[in-house]
Amino acid sequence: MGCGPRGRQHARGVLAARRRFELVAVCDLDPARRAALAAELGVSRAYADADRMLAAERPDVLVFATPPTVREALVEVGLRHGVRAIACEKPLACSLGEARRIVDRCAAAGVRGVVCHQLRYGAHWQRVKAIVAAGALGEVRLIHATGRPSMLRVGTHLVDAMLWLAGGGSADWVLGQACGHATFAEDHPGPEHLSGEVHLASGVRGLLEIGSLAPRHLDEAEPSTGATWR
């Protein structure tokens, strides 16, 4: 559900995996947008209300691409109607408390939750992971990740990539600071800039610079992200 550009990408991803999934319906508050996507994808049923859609269709999987402020409410709707898996856009939530509730509620219901952190599935990132895993760079001790967009727009991708390249695991300690409040008024509310350091149980340290003060790696004006390791 959610028939904007990101919702369209998710829907086309479902259609590309026809052997495993069937796209049964779309949902959006905007009647023109949901009708247009349904027509484009050849889906016969389109809804304006998630609760009604799930009650009528009883799907196994709920996929939604909506602003983060409604994540928890939509997860609850999915759990109420017995879905077996929920896939949503990042960030998972706008606060740690809300994220904890979502994770705990899904775990208690036996529902698999997936957040759209797709960087690790790109061919170039898979190649990086293979190089790191093979030891071609030696022992990884430090990963430095930077991104110009804000924490909730791109930062969660970088944290996910950092944990993946470092071999996963929990954090022993975290230090951080944030500045700037203008972006709290955006649809992905958060500070304008965040920087921090984390020490992972694997022994790898991570440095994060995310937001308006992060390094600009590209000459063009587009937001940039990067990761280096030593």
C-alpha positions in Angstrom: 0.0 0.0 0.0 1.0 3.5 -0.7 0.9 4.1 -4.5 3.5 6.8 -4.8 6.9 6.3 -6.5 8.3 4.1 -3.7 5.1 2.1 -3.5 5.2 1.6 -7.2 8.8 0.2 -7.0 7.7 -2.2 -4.3 4.7 -3.4 -6.3 6.9 -3.9 -9.4 9.3 -5.9 -7.2 6.4 -8.2 -6.1 5.4 -8.7 -9.8 9.0 -9.5 -10.7 8.8 -12.4 -8.2 5.7 -14.1 -9.6 6.8 -17.5 -8.7 6.7 -16.6 -5.0 4.2 -13.7 -4.8 0.9 -12.5 -6.2 0.0 -8.9 -6.1 -3.7 -9.0 -5.1 -4.6 -5.3 -4.4 -3.2 -1.8 -3.9 -4.2 0.9 -1.4 -3.8 4.6 -1.3 -5.8 7.6 0.1 -5.5 9.4 -3.2 -8.1 8.0 -5.6 -6.3 9.1 -8.8 -3.0 7.7 -7.6 -4.3 4.3 -6.6 -6.4 4.0 -9.8 -3.4 4.9 -12.0 -1.1 2.3 -10.3 -3.8 -0.4 -10.4 -4.3 0.2 -14.1 -0.6 0.3 -14.8 0.0 -3.0 -13.0 -3.1 -4.8 -14.1 -4.5 -5.1 -10.5 -8.3 -5.3 -10.4 -8.8 -4.3 -6.8 -7.8 -0.9 -5.2 -8.7 0.4 -1.8 -8.7 3.7 0.1 -8.6 2.0 3.5 -5.9 -0.5 4.7 -8.2 -2.1 7.3 -10.9 -2.8 4.6 -8.3 -4.1 2.2 -6.8 -6.6 4.6 -10.2 -7.7 5.9 -11.3 -8.5 2.3 -8.1 -9.9 0.8 -6.5 -11.7 3.8 -3.0 -11.5 2.3 0.0 -13.3 3.7 2.3 -10.3 3.2 1.6 -6.6 3.8 4.0 -4.2 2.0 3.6 -0.5 2.5 5.6 2.6 1.5 4.3 5.5 3.6 5.7 8.3 5.7 7.3 7.0 8.9 4.8 8.7 11.2 2.2 6.1 10.5 4.4 2.9 10.7 3.2 1.6 14.0 -0.4 2.1 13.2 -0.1 0.2 9.9 1.9 -2.6 11.6 -1.0 -3.0 14.1 -3.5 -3.2 11.3 -1.5 -5.9 9.7 -1.1 -7.9 12.9 -4.9 -7.6 13.6 -5.6 -9.2 10.2 -3.2 -12.1 10.6 -0.5 -11.3 8.0 2.5 -13.5 8.2 5.1 -10.9 7.0 5.3 -7.1 6.9 7.7 -5.2 4.7 8.0 -1.4 5.1 10.2 1.5 4.1 12.9 2.8 6.3 13.1 4.2 8.9 11.3 1.6 11.0 10.1 4.4 13.4 10.6 8.0 14.4 11.7 7.0 18.0 13.5 4.1 19.6 10.5 3.5 21.8 8.2 3.1 18.8 10.7 0.8 17.1 11.0 -1.4 20.2 7.2 -1.8 20.3 7.0 -2.7 16.6 9.7 -5.3 16.9 8.2 -6.8 20.1 4.7 -6.9 18.7 5.8 -8.7 15.5 7.9 -11.1 17.5 5.1 -12.0 19.8 2.8 -12.6 16.9 5.3 -14.7 15.0 5.3 -12.1 12.1 8.4 -11.6 10.1 9.3 -7.9 9.7 11.5 -6.5 6.9 12.8 -3.0 6.6 13.8 -1.8 3.1 17.5 -1.6 3.5 18.4 -2.6 0.0 22.0 -1.4 -0.3 23.5 -4.9 0.6 21.7 -6.5 -2.4 23.3 -4.2 -5.0 25.9 -5.9 -7.2 28.6 -3.4 -6.2 27.9 -3.8 -2.5 27.9 -7.6 -2.9 31.3 -7.3 -4.4 32.6 -5.1 -1.5 31.3 -7.7 0.9 33.0 -10.5 -0.9 36.3 -8.6 -0.9 36.0 -7.9 2.9 35.0 -11.5 3.7 37.9 -12.9 1.7 40.3 -10.8 3.8 41.7 -9.1 0.7 41.8 -5.8 2.7 43.2 -7.4 5.8 41.5 -7.1 9.1 38.8 -4.5 9.1 39.2 -2.3 12.2 37.3 0.9 11.2 34.4 1.7 9.0 33.7 5.4 8.2 30.3 6.0 6.7 29.0 9.4 5.5 25.9 10.7 3.9 24.5 14.2 3.1 20.8 13.5 3.6 19.5 13.2 7.2 19.6 10.2 9.5 16.1 9.0 8.8 16.5 9.5 5.0 19.8 7.8 4.4 21.5 7.2 7.7 19.7 4.0 8.6 21.0 2.6 5.3 24.5 3.4 6.3 24.1 1.9 9.8 22.7 -1.3 8.2 25.6 -1.4 5.7 28.1 -0.8 8.5 26.8 -3.7 10.6 26.7 -6.0 7.6 30.3 -5.2 6.5 31.5 -5.5 10.1 30.0 -9.0 10.5 27.0 -7.9 12.5 26.8 -8.1 16.3 25.7 -5.7 19.0 27.4 -2.5 20.1 29.5 -2.3 23.3 29.1 1.4 23.4 27.9 4.4 21.4 28.8 8.1 21.5 26.9 10.6 19.5 25.9 14.2 19.0 23.3 16.0 16.9 22.6 19.6 15.8 20.0 21.5 13.9 16.3 21.4 14.3 14.8 22.7 11.0 14.5 19.2 9.5 12.2 18.1 12.4 9.4 19.7 10.3 10.0 17.3 7.4 8.2 14.0 6.7 11.3 12.2 8.0 11.8 14.3 11.1 15.2 14.4 12.7 18.3 16.6 13.3 20.0 18.3 10.4 23.3 16.6 11.3 24.4 13.7 13.3 27.8 12.3 14.1 28.9 9.5 16.2 31.2 6.6 17.0 30.3 3.0 17.9 32.4 0.1 19.1 30.9 -3.2 18.0 31.3 -6.6 19.8 33.3 -7.8 16.8 36.0 -5.2 17.7 35.3 -3.0 14.7 34.8 0.7 15.3 32.3 2.7 13.2 32.3 6.4 12.5 29.2 8.1 11.2 28.7 11.6 9.7 25.2 12.0 8.4 23.5 15.2 7.4 24.2 18.8 6.3 27.8 18.9 7.7 28.9 15.5 6.2 31.7 15.5 3.6 30.6 16.1 0.0 32.1 13.3 -2.1 30.6 14.2 -5.4 31.1 17.4 -7.5 27.4 17.5 -8.5 24.8 18.9 -6.1 23.1 15.5 -5.6 23.2 14.0 -2.0 26.0 11.6 -1.7 26.8 8.6 0.5 30.1 6.8 1.0 31.9 4.3 3.1 35.6 3.7 3.7 37.4 1.2 5.9 40.8 0.9 7.3 
